[in-house]
Amino acid sequence: MPLQAGIVGLPNVGKSTLFNAITRAGAEAANYPFCTIDPNVGVVEVPDARLQGLAAVVHPKRIVPTTFEFVDIAGLVAGASRGEGLGNQFLAHIREVDAIVHVVRCFADPNVTHVSGTVDPVRDMETVQLELILADLDTVQRRLEKARKNMKSGDKRFALEAEAVDRLRAALEAGKPARAVELSDEERALLRDLHLLTSKPVLYAANVGEQELASADGDPLVGAVRAKAAQEGAEVVVISAQLEAEIAELDGEERQEFLDGLGLQESGLDRLIRSSYKLLGLITFFTAGEPEVRAWTIRQGTKAPQAAGVIHSDFERGFIRAEVVHYDDLVAAGSYAAAREAGKVRLEGKDYVVQDGDVMHFRFNV
């Protein structure tokens, strides 16, 4: 199953508007709480200028970008961990995604109601985080009781589990997310089935008004979001969901002219998609030839045979070696032949760890 980032936040912060802009999927967006009940899933292309660079070298018949999935999840309210609003559904849907894009409202608009009556992004961030922590705390307390009972069997594994879970409990009770707790590989393996909500990596999307976008760096609301996110070691992407929805309706030159008119080199969505991709520790390698130039997604640390398996299971099963040249070297050389002459093309074996930007040709035999 593809990795997914869930778009979360309080009602009426711009989640569905942003989701529509990202995917053009037409998810309903309206000015009342809980407009989104069932999560919408959208597949987006990951913007990557390197595809065009490779195309200029090999002149393919087509270009195929890699993709990424976003999930638009119903708005959360205070008390969700106790079942308020769509609490249980909301938390279950978050549990199923791999990362969280937390949309925070940083705009004032009397025509768009705020569930708490006023715009306060830090309060909103804390409200969502608290509900996730409370839900995790309930999960952890139940697991701790079970682990302590199992310790009576004398199995050291349960003692290790109980100690790790107790550290998680202490952190959660102190208002810290589970991802702030350092766990050994063995402890992570024992606790993987907990699926803690606050163990997921988080990216904050500060949603500003169209007029405030140009001056967002000096916006006190955006500054407050950045300061709060910095405490967690999280990244912030500033975006105007409404503006991005307008940009998403444009194509090609018209789109670029619109961005140029706003003084933007790229859309906020492109930055958001790339940041979400990076948040999950994903990298891109390429295959490039006359039929097509294609981008492929793998996790950082993936070795060559497993990368080959992303293309086809036979490639992994019969892997012999990989012919590798980095994107920068191939483009600088201007052709595969010139890159070979310059000694930039190399053969790598089964232990080679694929790097972001590698252009690969796999040799296999089945």
Secondary structure, DSSP 4 states (H G I P E B T S, - for coil): ---EEEEE-STTSSHHHHHHHHH-------SSTT---SPEEEEEE---THHHHHHHHH--SEEE--EEEEEE-PPP-TTGGGT-TTHHHHHHHHHTSSEEEEEEE----TTS--TTSS--HHHHHHHHHHHHHHHHHHHHHHHHHHHHHHGGG--HHHHHHHHHHHHHHHHHHTT--GGGS---HHHHHHHGGG--GGGS-EEEEEE--GGGSTTGGG-HHHHHHHHHHHHHT-EEEEE-HHHHHHHTT--HHHHHHHHHHTT-SS-HHHHHHHHHHHHTTEEEEEEESSSEEEEEEEETT-BHHHHHHHH-HHHHHTEEEEEEEEHHHHHHHSSHHHHHHTT--EEE-TTPBP-TTEEEEEEE--
